[in-house]
Amino acid sequence: MISSKNLFRYSLLMVLAACQNGPQSEEPSISQKTGIAKDSVPEQKELALIIEKPFPNVAVPAKRQAFKAETGATLKFESGTRIIIPANAIQDSNGQLIQGEVEIRLREYKDPIDYFIAGINMAYDSAGTQYSLESAGMCEVRAFQNGKELFLTEGGSMTIELVSTAEGNNYNLYVYDTVSQDWTYLKDKLVLIKPDLGTSSLNKPEPFNNPDNRPIEPPKPKKPTPGNDIIEVVIPESQLLEELKVFKNAKFEVVDLDTAYKPEYAQVEWDWVQLINSPFDGKYFLKFSRFKEERSFLVRPVFTGEDFNEAMQVYEDIQAQKEKARQEWRRKQERAAKIAEKRSKLMRSFRIQNFGVYNCDRILNAPFIRVEPIMINAANSGDTLESGSFVMMQSNSMINYNGFGPVPLPKDQPFFVFSLDENHFYYLKSTGVKELKFQGAKADMILKQYSGGFPESYAEVRQLLEI
């Protein structure tokens, strides 16, 4: 075991213990970026969204509605989606408040065929590892006046109640980050609602409130995993995340998913350390910085010795209080929950402070098998296609493939295969892993060449794929 101590500025002490590494767990499905569907989003005060689409003349249709900027409005779209805009919430690129008629343009991406048409990449980068996203609803919202792009006022916001395509409460909200060219996870921004048609968006089931008004539940204390690296860092209580303030002497274990950690980082005198939330339950990002250098590790809090026993006692006391309050809440909500199950529109509500693309997602966690696809042009058996996209309608997800190494494909889901070259679109209608013929990890996939070169309309793509 290697142990070292470094004194940080700002009274931060880090002790890293580098133990013998245990067996590495297999990474989740990795979605690899490709030139076929490349995102490109400039800053907020330029053209809001310019995404490189696979078909130059095809776009997911936008629905348009107008309202008076000085009064605000609740816009109801044919799909059931609603956009609630407060008064005086729109400004131009110079920060001047807008008055008069404003046009809202809403694109709802209802399935991965839409994601492909729009050129949207369904990959999420977390601590240097890419994961595929499974969507429960995605939309793009923009505003215009006289053909010019508009923006939400600084500090302002509006609410979107987006018709969703999937049950479940374990979805998160992501927004496209114009700086990093990647999806950004927005913590605790998504609310699942099933409103009665024609009623206010405020008519929602009463939420459960913790008896001690604690906004975030503390994670259950855990002991370290033998063989994993432990980071011990003293952080002032004022800088701790709320859910960890109830515990004392927490340490942080580098989880198996993290591949960025190296024991030699213990020898660096860092200037600053910060603990931030991650989209993984019970796990956090521990970030260290020095000058322009920055390192981030995916960790979970752990406790050793008597610290573990004390932490468990604190946790159990909190759980007992919550369970007592929860029983009362369940009695009140049981009838409302049964009624909600029968409501015709499943929706997810969230607030936005910038126009752009928002995605109700979770990390795709389906069983998969790694396949080395050999994509063959059916019109010329000697012509193989270098890259492509695998579209899963069942899980509402898409994996892009850049032609290098294996690609993780779902074992039990059908999928489409799409590919492009400079002159043609190629496609394989719904197939599955069980239908492929393997030679080792390699499998041939015969793609048809679209006779017209590229589709020229949204309806043409849908008709071609019989969707």
C-alpha positions as CSV (number, residue, x, y, z in Angstrom):
1,M,0.0,0.0,0.0
2,I,1.3,3.5,-0.9
3,S,0.3,6.4,1.2
4,S,1.2,10.1,0.9
5,K,0.1,13.4,2.4
6,N,0.1,16.8,0.7
7,L,-0.9,20.1,2.3
8,F,-3.3,22.0,0.1
9,R,-3.8,25.7,0.1
10,Y,-7.1,26.8,1.6
11,S,-6.6,24.4,4.5
12,L,-7.3,21.3,2.5
13,L,-5.5,18.0,3.3
14,M,-5.6,15.1,0.9
15,V,-4.3,11.7,1.7
16,L,-4.4,9.2,-1.1
17,A,-3.9,5.5,-0.4
18,A,-3.1,3.6,-3.6
19,C,-3.8,-0.1,-3.0
20,Q,-3.4,-3.0,-5.3
21,N,-6.1,-2.7,-8.0
22,G,-8.9,-5.2,-8.0
23,P,-10.4,-6.7,-11.2
24,Q,-11.7,-4.0,-13.6
25,S,-15.5,-4.2,-14.3
26,E,-16.6,-4.0,-17.9
27,E,-17.5,-0.5,-19.0
28,P,-21.1,0.4,-19.8
29,S,-22.2,0.7,-23.5
30,I,-19.9,3.3,-25.1
31,S,-21.4,5.5,-27.8
32,Q,-18.7,6.6,-30.2
33,K,-19.0,9.9,-32.0
34,T,-19.0,10.0,-35.8
35,G,-19.0,12.5,-38.6
36,I,-22.4,11.2,-39.6
37,A,-24.3,13.0,-36.7
38,K,-22.1,15.8,-35.4
39,D,-23.4,18.4,-33.0
40,S,-22.3,22.0,-33.4
41,V,-23.9,24.6,-31.2
42,P,-22.5,28.2,-30.9
43,E,-22.8,30.6,-28.0
44,Q,-26.3,31.7,-26.8
45,K,-26.1,35.1,-28.4
46,E,-25.4,33.8,-31.9
47,L,-27.5,31.5,-34.0
48,A,-28.8,29.2,-31.3
49,L,-28.5,25.8,-33.0
50,I,-26.6,24.7,-36.1
51,I,-26.4,20.9,-36.1
52,E,-24.8,19.1,-39.0
53,K,-27.6,16.9,-40.3
54,P,-27.2,13.7,-42.4
55,F,-29.7,14.9,-45.0
56,P,-29.2,18.5,-46.0
57,N,-32.8,19.1,-47.1
58,V,-34.6,17.2,-44.3
59,A,-35.5,18.5,-40.8
60,V,-37.8,17.4,-38.1
61,P,-40.8,19.8,-38.5
62,A,-41.1,22.7,-36.1
63,K,-44.5,23.8,-34.6
64,R,-44.9,27.5,-34.4
65,Q,-47.0,29.7,-32.1
66,A,-47.0,33.5,-31.5
67,F,-47.6,35.5,-28.3
68,K,-47.2,39.0,-26.9
69,A,-43.8,39.3,-25.1
70,E,-45.0,41.9,-22.7
71,T,-47.9,39.8,-21.4
72,G,-46.5,36.2,-21.6
73,A,-48.6,33.2,-22.5
74,T,-49.3,29.5,-22.0
75,L,-48.8,27.9,-25.4
76,K,-50.5,24.6,-26.0
77,F,-49.3,22.4,-28.9
78,E,-51.2,19.7,-30.7
79,S,-49.0,16.9,-29.2
80,G,-50.1,18.0,-25.7
81,T,-46.8,19.8,-24.8
82,R,-47.2,23.1,-23.1
83,I,-44.8,26.1,-22.8
84,I,-45.4,28.6,-20.0
85,I,-43.7,31.9,-20.7
86,P,-43.9,34.8,-18.1
87,A,-44.3,38.4,-19.1
88,N,-41.3,40.4,-20.1
89,A,-39.1,37.3,-20.3
90,I,-37.6,37.8,-23.9
91,Q,-34.7,40.0,-25.0
92,D,-32.7,40.6,-28.1
93,S,-29.0,39.9,-28.6
94,N,-28.1,43.3,-27.1
95,G,-30.1,42.6,-23.9
96,Q,-33.0,44.9,-24.9
97,L,-36.4,43.8,-23.6
98,I,-38.7,42.7,-26.4
99,Q,-42.2,43.9,-26.9
100,G,-44.8,42.8,-29.5
101,E,-45.4,39.5,-31.2
102,V,-42.8,36.8,-30.7
103,E,-42.8,33.4,-32.5
104,I,-41.9,30.3,-30.5
105,R,-40.6,27.4,-32.6
106,L,-40.9,23.9,-31.0
107,R,-39.4,20.8,-32.4
108,E,-40.3,17.6,-30.5
109,Y,-37.9,14.7,-31.2
110,K,-40.1,11.7,-30.5
111,D,-37.8,8.8,-31.3
112,P,-34.3,8.0,-32.4
113,I,-35.2,8.3,-36.1
114,D,-35.8,12.0,-35.3
115,Y,-32.5,12.2,-33.4
116,F,-30.7,10.8,-36.5
117,I,-32.5,13.1,-38.9
118,A,-31.6,16.1,-36.7
119,G,-28.0,15.0,-36.3
120,I,-28.1,14.8,-32.6
121,N,-25.6,12.6,-30.9
122,M,-27.0,10.4,-28.1
123,A,-23.7,10.2,-26.1
124,Y,-22.9,11.6,-22.7
125,D,-19.4,12.1,-21.5
126,S,-18.8,11.6,-17.8
127,A,-15.2,11.8,-16.4
128,G,-13.7,11.0,-19.8
129,T,-16.0,8.0,-20.4
130,Q,-18.9,8.1,-22.9
131,Y,-22.2,6.5,-22.3
132,S,-25.3,6.0,-24.5
133,L,-28.4,7.9,-23.4
134,E,-31.9,6.5,-23.4
135,S,-34.5,9.3,-23.9
136,A,-38.0,9.7,-22.5
137,G,-38.5,12.9,-24.5
138,M,-36.4,15.6,-26.3
139,C,-37.2,19.0,-27.7
140,E,-35.7,22.1,-29.2
141,V,-37.2,25.5,-28.3
142,R,-36.2,28.8,-30.0
143,A,-37.8,32.3,-30.3
144,F,-37.8,34.8,-33.1
145,Q,-39.1,38.2,-34.0
146,N,-39.0,39.5,-37.6
147,G,-36.6,36.6,-38.4
148,K,-34.1,37.5,-35.7
149,E,-33.1,35.1,-33.0
150,L,-34.3,36.1,-29.4
151,F,-33.2,35.0,-26.0
152,L,-34.5,34.7,-22.4
153,T,-33.7,37.6,-20.1
154,E,-30.8,37.2,-17.7
155,G,-32.1,35.4,-14.7
156,G,-35.4,34.7,-16.4
157,S,-36.9,31.3,-17.2
158,M,-39.8,29.6,-18.7
159,T,-41.5,26.2,-18.1
160,I,-41.8,23.4,-20.5
161,E,-44.3,20.6,-19.9
162,L,-43.1,18.0,-22.5
163,V,-45.2,15.0,-23.5
164,S,-43.0,12.1,-22.7
165,T,-42.6,8.6,-24.2
166,A,-41.7,6.5,-21.2
167,E,-42.8,5.7,-17.7
168,G,-40.5,5.8,-14.7
169,N,-39.0,8.4,-12.3
170,N,-35.3,7.7,-13.0
171,Y,-34.8,10.0,-15.9
172,N,-32.6,13.2,-15.7
173,L,-32.6,16.4,-17.6
174,Y,-29.7,17.3,-19.9
175,V,-29.0,20.4,-22.0
176,Y,-26.6,20.8,-24.8
177,D,-23.5,22.7,-23.6
178,T,-22.4,25.1,-26.2
179,V,-18.9,25.4,-24.7
180,S,-17.9,21.7,-24.3
181,Q,-20.0,20.5,-27.3
182,D,-21.5,17.9,-25.1
183,W,-24.6,17.2,-23.0
184,T,-24.7,18.8,-19.5
185,Y,-26.5,17.1,-16.7
186,L,-28.9,19.3,-14.8
187,K,-29.5,18.0,-11.3
188,D,-33.0,17.9,-9.8
189,K,-34.6,19.8,-12.7
190,L,-37.1,17.3,-14.0
191,V,-40.6,16.6,-12.6
192,L,-42.8,13.8,-13.8
193,I,-46.4,14.9,-14.0
194,K,-49.7,13.4,-15.3
195,P,-52.0,16.4,-15.5
196,D,-55.8,16.3,-16.0
197,L,-56.5,17.7,-19.5
198,G,-57.4,21.3,-19.3
199,T,-56.2,21.9,-15.8
200,S,-53.4,24.1,-14.5
201,S,-49.8,22.8,-14.5
202,L,-49.9,23.6,-10.8
203,N,-52.5,20.9,-10.2
204,K,-49.9,18.2,-9.3
205,P,-49.8,15.5,-6.6
206,E,-48.5,16.7,-3.3
207,P,-44.8,16.0,-3.0
208,F,-43.3,14.2,-0.1
209,N,-41.4,16.5,2.3
210,N,-38.7,15.2,4.6
211,P,-39.8,15.7,8.2
212,D,-36.5,17.6,9.0
213,N,-36.8,19.7,5.8
214,R,-33.6,18.1,4.4
215,P,-33.7,18.7,0.6
216,I,-31.5,15.8,-0.4
217,E,-31.4,12.4,1.3
218,P,-28.0,11.4,2.7
219,P,-26.5,8.3,1.0
220,K,-26.4,5.0,3.0
221,P,-22.9,4.7,4.5
222,K,-20.7,2.1,3.0
223,K,-17.4,0.5,3.8
224,P,-14.5,0.6,1.3
225,T,-14.2,-2.1,-1.3
226,P,-11.0,-4.1,-0.7
227,G,-8.3,-3.2,-3.3
228,N,-9.8,0.1,-4.4
229,D,-8.0,3.4,-4.0
230,I,-9.1,5.7,-1.1
231,I,-8.9,9.5,-1.2
232,E,-9.1,11.2,2.2
233,V,-9.7,15.0,2.0
234,V,-10.6,17.5,4.7
235,I,-13.2,19.9,3.3
236,P,-14.7,22.8,5.4
237,E,-18.3,22.1,6.3
238,S,-19.5,25.2,4.5
239,Q,-18.3,23.7,1.2
240,L,-19.7,20.2,1.8
241,L,-22.7,19.0,-0.2
242,E,-25.9,19.2,2.0
243,E,-26.5,15.4,2.0
244,L,-23.0,14.7,3.5
245,K,-23.0,17.3,6.2
246,V,-24.7,14.9,8.6
247,F,-21.7,12.6,8.6
248,K,-18.2,12.9,10.1
249,N,-14.9,11.7,8.7
250,A,-16.1,10.6,5.3
251,K,-13.5,9.3,2.9
252,F,-13.9,8.8,-0.9
253,E,-13.3,5.6,-2.8
254,V,-12.4,5.8,-6.5
255,V,-15.1,3.6,-8.2
256,D,-14.4,1.0,-10.8
257,L,-15.9,3.0,-13.6
258,D,-13.2,5.7,-13.2
259,T,-10.2,5.2,-15.4
260,A,-8.6,8.6,-14.9
261,Y,-7.1,8.1,-11.4
262,K,-3.4,7.5,-11.0
263,P,-1.6,7.1,-7.7
264,E,1.1,9.6,-8.7
265,Y,-1.5,12.4,-8.4
266,A,-0.9,12.1,-4.6
267,Q,2.5,13.7,-5.2
268,V,1.1,16.9,-6.7
269,E,0.5,19.9,-4.5
270,W,-3.0,20.9,-5.6
271,D,-4.4,24.4,-5.1
272,W,-8.1,23.5,-4.7
273,V,-10.5,20.6,-4.3
274,Q,-14.2,20.5,-5.0
275,L,-16.9,17.8,-4.6
276,I,-19.7,18.0,-7.1
277,N,-22.8,15.9,-8.0
278,S,-22.8,13.3,-10.7
279,P,-25.7,11.6,-12.5
280,F,-24.8,8.3,-10.8
281,D,-26.7,7.5,-7.6
282,G,-24.5,7.8,-4.5
283,K,-21.5,8.9,-6.5
284,Y,-19.8,12.2,-6.9
285,F,-17.0,13.9,-8.9
286,L,-14.0,14.9,-6.8
287,K,-12.1,17.7,-8.7
288,F,-8.6,18.9,-8.0
289,S,-7.0,21.9,-9.7
290,R,-3.6,23.6,-9.9
291,F,-2.9,26.4,-12.2
292,K,-4.4,25.3,-15.5
293,E,-4.3,21.6,-14.6
294,E,-7.5,19.9,-13.5
295,R,-8.3,16.3,-12.5
296,S,-11.6,14.8,-11.8
297,F,-12.4,11.4,-10.3
298,L,-15.6,9.5,-9.9
299,V,-15.9,8.6,-6.2
300,R,-18.3,7.4,-3.5
301,P,-18.2,8.3,0.2
302,V,-17.0,5.5,2.5
303,F,-16.4,5.1,6.2
304,T,-13.9,3.0,8.2
305,G,-13.8,1.7,11.8
306,E,-16.0,3.4,14.4
307,D,-16.8,6.2,11.8
308,F,-18.8,3.6,9.9
309,N,-20.9,2.7,13.0
310,E,-21.6,6.3,13.8
311,A,-22.5,7.1,10.3
312,M,-24.9,4.1,10.1
313,Q,-26.6,5.3,13.4
314,V,-27.1,8.8,11.9
315,Y,-28.5,7.3,8.7
316,E,-30.9,4.9,10.5
317,D,-32.3,7.7,12.7
318,I,-33.0,9.8,9.6
319,Q,-34.6,6.9,7.8
320,A,-36.9,6.2,10.8
321,Q,-38.1,9.8,10.9
322,K,-38.7,9.7,7.2
323,E,-40.6,6.4,7.2
324,K,-43.0,7.7,9.8
325,A,-43.7,10.8,7.8
326,R,-43.9,8.7,4.6
327,Q,-46.6,6.4,5.9
328,E,-48.8,9.4,6.5
329,W,-48.0,10.8,3.1
330,R,-48.7,7.5,1.4
331,R,-52.2,7.4,2.8
332,K,-53.0,10.8,1.5
333,Q,-51.5,10.2,-2.0
334,E,-52.7,6.6,-2.6
335,R,-56.0,7.7,-4.1
336,A,-54.5,10.5,-6.2
337,A,-51.8,8.1,-7.5
338,K,-54.5,5.6,-8.7
339,I,-56.3,8.4,-10.6
340,A,-53.1,9.7,-12.1
341,E,-52.4,6.3,-13.7
342,K,-55.5,6.7,-15.8
343,R,-54.6,10.2,-17.1
344,S,-54.0,10.2,-20.9
345,K,-50.9,12.4,-21.0
346,L,-47.6,11.5,-19.4
347,M,-45.5,14.6,-19.2
348,R,-42.2,15.9,-17.8
349,S,-41.9,19.4,-16.5
350,F,-38.8,21.5,-16.3
351,R,-37.6,25.1,-16.3
352,I,-35.2,26.5,-18.8
353,Q,-33.0,29.6,-18.7
354,N,-31.8,29.4,-22.2
355,F,-33.3,28.3,-25.5
356,G,-31.8,25.1,-27.0
357,V,-32.1,21.4,-27.0
358,Y,-33.3,19.6,-23.8
359,N,-33.3,15.9,-23.3
360,C,-35.1,13.8,-20.6
361,D,-32.6,10.9,-20.4
362,R,-31.0,8.2,-18.4
363,I,-27.9,6.2,-19.0
364,L,-28.7,3.2,-21.2
365,N,-28.3,0.1,-19.1
366,A,-29.5,-2.7,-21.4
367,P,-27.6,-6.1,-21.7
368,F,-25.3,-5.8,-24.7
369,I,-22.8,-7.7,-26.7
370,R,-19.7,-6.2,-28.4
371,V,-19.9,-6.6,-32.2
372,E,-17.5,-5.7,-34.9
373,P,-19.9,-4.7,-37.7
374,I,-19.0,-5.3,-41.3
375,M,-21.5,-3.0,-43.1
376,I,-21.8,-4.0,-46.7
377,N,-23.4,-2.1,-49.5
378,A,-26.0,-4.5,-51.0
379,A,-25.6,-2.8,-54.4
380,N,-21.9,-3.7,-54.4
381,S,-20.8,-6.6,-52.2
382,G,-17.2,-5.4,-52.4
383,D,-18.0,-2.0,-50.9
384,T,-17.9,-1.8,-47.1
385,L,-19.2,1.2,-45.2
386,E,-16.8,2.7,-42.7
387,S,-19.2,4.3,-40.1
388,G,-22.8,4.2,-39.2
389,S,-25.6,4.6,-36.6
390,F,-27.5,1.9,-34.7
391,V,-31.0,3.0,-33.8
392,M,-33.0,1.3,-31.0
393,M,-36.7,2.2,-31.1
394,Q,-37.5,0.1,-28.0
395,S,-35.1,2.0,-25.6
396,N,-35.3,5.3,-27.6
397,S,-31.6,5.4,-28.0
398,M,-28.9,5.6,-30.7
399,I,-25.3,4.5,-30.9
400,N,-22.9,6.0,-33.4
401,Y,-20.0,3.9,-34.7
402,N,-16.9,5.4,-36.2
403,G,-15.5,2.3,-37.8
404,F,-12.9,1.4,-35.1
405,G,-13.2,-1.6,-32.7
406,P,-16.4,-3.2,-31.5
407,V,-19.7,-1.5,-30.8
408,P,-21.9,-2.5,-27.9
409,L,-25.3,-3.6,-29.3
410,P,-28.3,-4.6,-27.2
411,K,-28.8,-8.3,-26.9
412,D,-32.6,-8.3,-26.8
413,Q,-33.7,-5.3,-28.8
414,P,-34.2,-4.9,-32.5
415,F,-32.3,-2.0,-34.2
416,F,-32.0,-0.2,-37.5
417,V,-28.6,0.4,-39.1
418,F,-27.9,3.6,-41.0
419,S,-24.8,4.7,-43.0
420,L,-23.8,7.5,-45.4
421,D,-21.2,8.3,-47.9
422,E,-20.8,11.5,-50.0
423,N,-23.6,10.4,-52.4
424,H,-25.9,7.9,-50.8
425,F,-27.9,6.9,-47.8
426,Y,-27.7,3.2,-46.7
427,Y,-30.1,1.4,-44.4
428,L,-30.9,-1.9,-42.8
429,K,-34.5,-2.2,-41.5
430,S,-35.2,-3.6,-38.1
431,T,-32.8,-6.5,-37.2
432,G,-31.2,-7.9,-34.0
433,V,-28.1,-9.5,-32.6
434,K,-29.9,-12.9,-32.7
435,E,-30.4,-12.6,-36.5
436,L,-26.7,-11.8,-37.2
437,K,-24.2,-14.4,-38.4
438,F,-21.0,-14.2,-36.4
439,Q,-17.4,-15.1,-37.2
440,G,-15.8,-14.5,-33.9
441,A,-16.9,-10.9,-32.9
442,K,-17.4,-9.9,-36.5
443,A,-20.9,-9.9,-38.2
444,D,-21.9,-9.0,-41.7
445,M,-24.7,-6.4,-42.1
446,I,-26.2,-5.9,-45.6
447,L,-27.4,-2.4,-46.1
448,K,-29.6,-1.3,-48.9
449,Q,-28.6,1.7,-51.0
450,Y,-31.3,4.4,-51.2
451,S,-32.1,4.8,-54.9
452,G,-32.6,8.6,-54.7
453,G,-29.2,9.4,-53.2
454,F,-30.6,11.1,-50.1
455,P,-34.2,11.5,-48.9
456,E,-35.6,15.0,-49.6
457,S,-38.3,15.2,-46.9
458,Y,-39.1,14.1,-43.4
459,A,-42.1,12.1,-44.6
460,E,-39.9,10.4,-47.2
461,V,-37.6,9.1,-44.4
462,R,-40.5,7.9,-42.3
463,Q,-42.2,6.2,-45.3
464,L,-38.9,4.5,-46.3
465,L,-38.5,3.0,-42.9
466,E,-42.2,2.2,-42.6
467,I,-42.5,4.1,-39.4
